[in-house]
Amino acid sequence: MLVDGFSGLMVSGTEIINIPNGTTGVILVLGVKQEGSGDREGFDNFRVYE
């Protein structure tokens, strides 16, 4: 999910990524670009399942 942020923005959603059979490792990279001194970020409620 890509979001061009706004002040006070809160976003929720679901991202489904299919991993091919036989895959032995997966890396999830999360990032936020913050441009203000009072900006904060947070990530929660991740679920990974087979």
Wavefront OBJ file of the C-alpha trace (Angstrom):
o trace
v 0.000 0.000 0.000
v 1.531 3.311 -1.052
v 0.235 6.568 0.405
v 1.266 10.149 -0.291
v 0.847 11.426 3.249
v -1.049 14.378 4.642
v -1.018 16.010 8.053
v -2.818 13.846 10.607
v -3.258 10.979 8.136
v -4.314 7.581 9.500
v -4.574 4.678 7.073
v -5.525 1.049 7.489
v -5.865 -1.729 4.987
v -4.894 -5.200 3.907
v -2.052 -6.166 1.624
v -1.980 -9.746 0.342
v 1.306 -10.976 -1.081
v 1.429 -14.500 -2.521
v 4.721 -16.290 -1.902
v 5.576 -19.142 -4.308
v 5.795 -22.708 -2.962
v 9.341 -23.717 -2.083
v 10.317 -20.248 -0.865
v 12.531 -20.587 2.204
v 12.669 -16.968 3.362
v 10.758 -13.709 3.113
v 11.744 -10.189 4.153
v 9.180 -7.465 4.808
v 10.535 -3.907 4.559
v 8.422 -1.020 5.842
v 9.325 2.616 5.478
v 7.981 6.088 6.057
v 9.255 9.396 4.713
v 8.640 12.113 7.283
v 9.137 15.784 6.474
v 8.053 17.550 9.657
v 9.597 17.839 13.082
v 6.366 16.721 14.798
v 5.763 13.682 12.573
v 5.302 10.244 14.117
v 4.823 6.795 12.645
v 3.674 3.415 13.793
v 2.944 -0.040 12.434
v 0.877 -2.659 14.203
v -1.393 -5.675 13.790
v 0.686 -7.642 11.296
v -0.423 -11.148 10.459
v 1.546 -13.715 8.489
v -0.094 -17.066 7.846
v 0.119 -20.119 5.644
l 1 2 3 4 5 6 7 8 9 10 11 12 13 14 15 16 17 18 19 20 21 22 23 24 25 26 27 28 29 30 31 32 33 34 35 36 37 38 39 40 41 42 43 44 45 46 47 48 49 50
